[in-house]
Every structure is written in structure tokens, then in C-alpha cells.
Amino acid sequence: MTETVKIKVDGRELEAPKGKLLIEVCLENGIDIPNFCYYPDLTPQAACRMCLVRIERMPKLATSCTVQVQDGMVVTTQSEEVLEARKGMLDLILGNHPLDCPICDKGGQCELQDQVFAHGTVYGRYEVKKNDTREWRLSPFIAYDPQRCVRCYRCIRVCDEVMDVHALGRIFRGAKEVIGPYGIDKGYSLDCEQCGYCVEVCPVGALLSVDSRFRSRPWDMRETITTCQHCADGCQMRLGTRGSQYVRVASKDLKGINGEFLCIKGRYGSSYISSEERLDNPYLRKDGKLVEVGWEEAIKYVAARLKAISAEDRDAVAVLGSPRLTNEAAFALASFARKGLKTSNYGQIADVDLTRFFANLTAPLATHAEVKKAETIFMLGGDPTENNPLSAMVIRYAVRKNGARLLMVNSRRTKIARRQAEMFLHIRRGAEPAVLAALIDSDENAARYAELAKVKPEQLRRLGKAISDSKRLLVVIGPEVNGATLEVAARFAALLKSDSREVKYLILPPYNNSVGTLDMGLRPNGHELKSLFGTKIKALYLAGSNPVEQYGNSWKEALSKLDLLVVADLFMTETAQLADVVFPVNSFAELDGTYTNAVGQVQRVNRALEGTGRTRPDWMIINMLAKEMGLEFGARGSAASIFRDIASEIPAYSGISYDRLRKEWAIQTERKISTTAEQPDALLSALKGEIAKIDLSLDLDREPVRQGSGLFRLGTLTSRVAVMREAFKAKEQVEEATGVR
Amino acid sequence: MSIISDVVETVKAITTGLKITFSYIPRQKLTNCYPDEPVEVFSAYRGEHYLNVDENGKERCVACFLCSAACPADAIYIEAAEDLRPYEERSSVEERYAKVYNIDYGKCILCGFCVEACPKDAIRHGHNFEMAVTNFSDLIKDKEYLLKNRERESRLPVVIIDEVKRRGLSK
């Protein structure tokens, strides 16, 4: 336990843990100290010298962002001397800062503007000519204006420490110093994850997003806090809109699960909501061609056809959702299928069957905040850097700040394995069950499992020892762990749990609501149902999925065998083009709802845009269909009332309401944890089949995972985002030039 | 009181009043015979706005949105855009310019806050007061119209009085 010390700031007695930075203590106690280069969790820099304070018995003014509090410290933050020093520092910064605030996108929420208003002088004392440099485009996403830069190095430190990308550096020296990739003057561009964190932390308008350039000003747009709809981490973000148009995504000063962190998709991947390609009216196939029709006609047509097909055989109608739907839409869809159509063929199209994981769970899921405090992390598969960037960030944080041991088992050389892992077992593809079995089984069989996984037996032993040595263990399970292996991985914790060891889980599912839609009753059985198309199943209602784009021709053939295909989607996707009827739906920005992220936290999706009025939320389309067909399934008229049904019907969600979500932001659902004592033999026999499937002819995949292989992938949504297309094109060009994929 | 004193008092009062009336007849007339004659307005009159240009005819506006932020009637709508061509080729002073600049004179109260807020001297009040239209939507004036307003200034049916000179305040 760290001892607390007593300090005196401006006559106020304060208590703080010893060794904490003085500026943090002051800011937490409401004492304002202006700063540029200080940023929570980053290493102190003391570059801007705005946070100067007078500390008694120190010869000169001291920078409070580097001074650690000591017992009996007496600090003055408001004396004439300090205020004069602040004025002087601002004068120096403004000496080279252009006064182009009317043009600068940061104008209105600029820290330099605020500081000058609060602490600066009206007239600068410097009359020398300012450095005249042009603006650089560091990447398709990021523009840099060296003239506006105040050299606080927040961007460099956040890129180095939080993102571990190291794309930015200081180029040139003295007054000519600029921030950028090495070779910036030769036109080199940023080779990074394009997360835009540097733009977010920039206190001035030196680094700006190209995406939202000149679109609006901070006071002129409406900002709605909502949940990101890309990966399963469920980051909170602030969606800025102006009129009916998307403007930008920001995360400054947010206090959600992700703080101010967002990845490329979170920050730049939402502009599709204002895409020209968005469907605006229902489409109905007439004489082989899809033509725009009114809602009434489309609903009447679908209702009549579904009724006729359902009357012959109830199971001939299938309903498939998508892991991108909100909980409310998924719940309505599942209820409609189960209680309305009374069909047994409903679910979602997904690759990972997480039902087996949740049914056998033996330890709770860790929240991202808990991951940050982890002591030992055992990662079985998964590449969070590319697919779940927030999970990657918190794992990096645990390693960087708390010195967590990262034990990694993966078939690919992921970035986290190359840079953060203390121990990395590079295994054969698909050999995860062998590693798991080695950890469960006795030492005698280590050689056999090592052979299967193509590692040394000694490595497996060291891994086992590191796990048994741990006090607080976090087990991270990647999406390549599937089937029986996933089930055993969920039961695995029961063997490790003890009074002296706490075990928690973190899973890395691929979609924003993979967990939530599962909870709502959409089982991941899409691929099984596909084989029944044309034979047992005659009609399909497909909400929000684009399997033709994702899985290719096998789905295209299967879908063409159907008598009736109804698709509800945002765009005229490859799948929608095969449909008989297409319904236009509201995007996540135009509806209210909730998502459940990978760690089981329920978070709100808030309506930011009005929409055109001709699109509908998914659950409303279901209601309209059910009404036309004369079916009763407990339809509700609003997202909030659907969520009340969810809370009363699904045990994990009981007690959660929109009111509580508004106050608490993220509420973790309580999962049923099995307490039965697991026997190692039972687990091993469950793994037997999976171990037999390991392809021993496969060699190790030695190629490192390239940056952007997951982040810059273009899907149905991201291919409608202009800057994402550019990032993808740039990545293609690099790959073509280097020949490395 | 006798009837005679009544008559005398009444005549006295009428004469006093008429004296003022007749004293004004030989003086200068204040009413204008608009539209036959031009109207006198002061130089600081807040008429219909015009968008200013620099000495080379480039638009001064950088679409900073400050005028629309200052507008109490929410009458100004702007959309900004970027023009990366060199100064000689583009139509604006800076790279940032207003793609759309609309003032809704159905809302505008001609208070002049926008002119005060403008950091680039891009918007000013003209002296035009003839803003009546027969169609409500014609009250919304776009950028092209507002830019031409500057040229229209010389053709307006107004005589601009320089208040400073008239009062002899100039140095």
C-alpha cells in the first residue's frame, strides 16, 4: 500500500498518495493548472511549460507535470509570478502560431484558444516574421499543419506508448521542428493503424482529420454519445451531425469503457450513414427486376407470400438475423419467428458458436478496466490488434503500466505476440486444442502434444508453470478457437480456480453484437440452415446480413434456390440483389437500442439523426409484417418497451433499464457460471476429436501479420466509407510494391 | 366667466397652434417622394448585406461560421468546402471557402451582429431596403446574389449621407 502524504496548495490542505504527479493531484481537487503536454497515463514530458508553479524551497518555478508530491510540500499556483510566467509561455507559443482560427477546424474547442483567453495577453510581444510552412497530408486520414503545432509531443507519446505504433517522430531541430513520419519532407506518408488518436489528443489544430475537414464547426453540430457498431469491444463515441448529415466522430473527454481511445473504424468508419447509396424505399421484384415501391405494397406482398408458405409447412419459413442487429431488433426477430411464425428455423449467420462457451462458462468475464489490472494474461489465439483494437489497447496497457506477464499461443505472428508477449508459442494452424490438452494433461504426454503443435515440450512446460504460478489470471480466447475446443476452454478455468488464484475470461468475437444477439435467442445456425434451402426451407427473411459478400458463391447458389427471399438492409448489397423484396432499414445512428459487447456489457445506441422517414428500424418492419399477417407475438411500439420485455424474459438482463443505462453507461450482464468440479479426464476426452482434426502436414505460418490486414479490410459497411477505401488502396499499393501480403 | 373671455381664450389657443403649423410650411420637407425621388439613408444604415471581395475580386469569406453563430435569428446557413488550387485560380482568398452561403431575409432582423462577428471583413451591410418579394422562398438569398449586391450598391435609389461629414466631425 502506498502511503499518503499531506501537501498544501494555495493554502488548501490536500492528501494524496506519495509519488503521484502534482498536476494530477491539483486537477483532481479542482485546482486549475493550464497544460498542453500533460496527458493522463503518458510519460511526463515538460515540453510546454504551461504548468509552472511555485514550490517552496525550490530555486525556480517548477513544472507540476513532472514533480511528484512529497510530504509537507507547499505549492502556490496563483501568485503574480506564476501568472506572469504563464503569460510569457503563451507569448512564446503564439510567437509562431498563425491566427487563422476562422479557417482551422479546431477553432471553438481549441485548448490554446481557451488558455489564451484565460491566461494570455491581448497583444503579443513578438513581431518577427512567423515560420511559413505549408500543410502536409500525412495519410488519407490525417493532415498536419506544422505552423499551428505547439510541440507538446502528445501525439508522439500516444502513438508510441498507447498505440505501440511508433509512426510519428520529431523531424528537424529548433524553431523548424515538425512532427511526422521520418522523410515527411520527401512526401513519405504515415505507416500506421490510422487510428487518429494523435488527432484526438492534439490540443490545437495541428493534426486534423481529413475526413471531417471543413464540414462543420464544434458549436454548429449536434453531438450524440453512442456505441460504435464495428467490433465487439463496443467503444463509446461522440457522433457529430449537422442537419441530416454525418460530420465526424470524436471521443474527447469521454468517460466510457474506452476513454478517448478509438480505432480507425470507430473514428472514421461511420460516414456510410450519410452515403448516397443508402436505400430509401422498399424494392419489389417485378418481371425479374427490382423496382421501388411503397411500404404498403411491399409489406402486403411479403405478408401474403409468407402466409401461404407458412400455411403449408411452418418450418418452411426461415428467419436469419445478423450479429450487427441491436438487441431490440434481434429480440423482436426471434420472438416473431418463435411465437409468430412458430418456425423452428431461425438464428443468425456466424462462424463462431459462442453458445457452447456461455453454456459451460466456469469463470466470469473481465471488463476492459479489469484487463488493465491483470497480472498474468494467457492468450489462446486471436489477433486483437487487427480485430478488437480496444482489447489490444488494454492488454498493452496491462503489460506497459503494470508489468503483466503475457503468455501467448497463436498460429500467426501477430503484432502483440512480436512486441508484448513474454512467452510466445508459435503453433501449427488449428493446433489450439493440443496446447489446451497439454495444459490439462499430465507431464508425460507433453512430447506428443508438442509434436502436434510443432513446439518444443519444454515450451509447453514453461507455459504450464507460468499459468500455475499466476495469482490473477486472465484467459483470452480468440475467434479461431471453436467447437469443442471452445467448450473446453470455457470449462478450463474450473481447474485453475482456487482460493489463491482468480481467473477471468475475455473473448474476442468478430461483431459488435455477437454476444447480444446470441442472448436474444438467435443461435449461430445459419450455415446449417443453408443446406436446407430449396428443400425444406422455401422462404427466408434475412435481416442485416450479406453472406454473399462474406462467404461467396456457395451462399449465392443456396439463396437462389429459395422461393421467397426478403432482405432488410442499409444498401443494395450483393445479397439484396438476389432478393424478391428489399426493405430499407435505419442505420445505428437513426435508432435507439442497445448493444452487448464482448465482455457482456450492455450499452446504449442513441439516435443521432432523424433519417429520411422512409426507412424503418428492423423491429418496426417485423411489427408491420406481423400485423399484416395477423400474427400475435407480443409486438411493442418502441425500443424502450422491447427492452423492458428483454429485461423481464432474459435472466442476464434482469434489472437493466434505459434509465439505469443513462446513468451508468455500461452495465455488465450477469452470466450463469457453472460451479461443478471439472475432471481433467472429461475435458481431455472432449478434446480428443478436435486433436484428431489437426493437420500435421501444415508448416508454421512464419509471415508476420501485416498492419491493417484486419483493420483496413473492406466489408459491406466500410466499403461505403470514402476514406476507408483510400486506406485500403494505399495498403494494396504497398503490398504490390513490396510483394508482401 | 363671460362668453367674451371664452372667445378670446379660444382664439388665442388656435393662433398659438396655427403659428407652429404655418412656421413649418416654408421649411424643408422631410417626407420623400419615393419611388420618384431617391431616399436619403445614413452611411451606417443596416440594409441588405453584401459579401465583400478583396482587391483581386476574390471572395473574402472563409466559411468560419461565426456570423451564423452570432445570428440571433438563425438566418444564415453555410456549407464550407476546400479549394486547394493556387490563389490565382480559385475564387476565394483562402483555401477554405463557402460553398453555400444563404441568408434568409424572412428571419433576418438586420441587427448587424454578423458584420461585427466577421473576422475577415467578408460581410457588410449595404443600403438596400427594397427587400419585398411576392414569393416567400425568394426571401432566401444565396451567395451569388449577395456577392452581386456590392455592385448593385451604386444603382440603388438612395442618397447616402455621410453622418461624420454632415455633423462636421471629420478631422
Contacts between the chains, C-beta under 8 A, distances in Angstrom:
chain1	res1	chain2	res2	distance
A	100	B	94	7.9
A	101	B	64	7.7
A	101	B	119	7.6
A	102	B	62	5.1
A	102	B	64	3.3
A	102	B	66	6.7
A	102	B	119	4.9
A	102	B	120	6.3
A	103	B	62	5.1
A	103	B	64	6.9
A	103	B	94	5.7
A	103	B	95	7.3
A	103	B	96	4.7
A	107	B	64	7.0
A	213	B	82	6.1
A	214	B	63	6.9
A	214	B	80	4.0
A	214	B	81	6.3
A	214	B	82	5.5
A	214	B	96	5.5
A	215	B	80	7.1
A	216	B	65	7.7
A	216	B	80	7.9
A	217	B	64	7.4
A	217	B	65	4.5
A	217	B	69	7.5
A	219	B	65	7.7
A	219	B	69	5.7
A	220	B	65	5.4
A	220	B	68	7.1
A	220	B	69	6.9
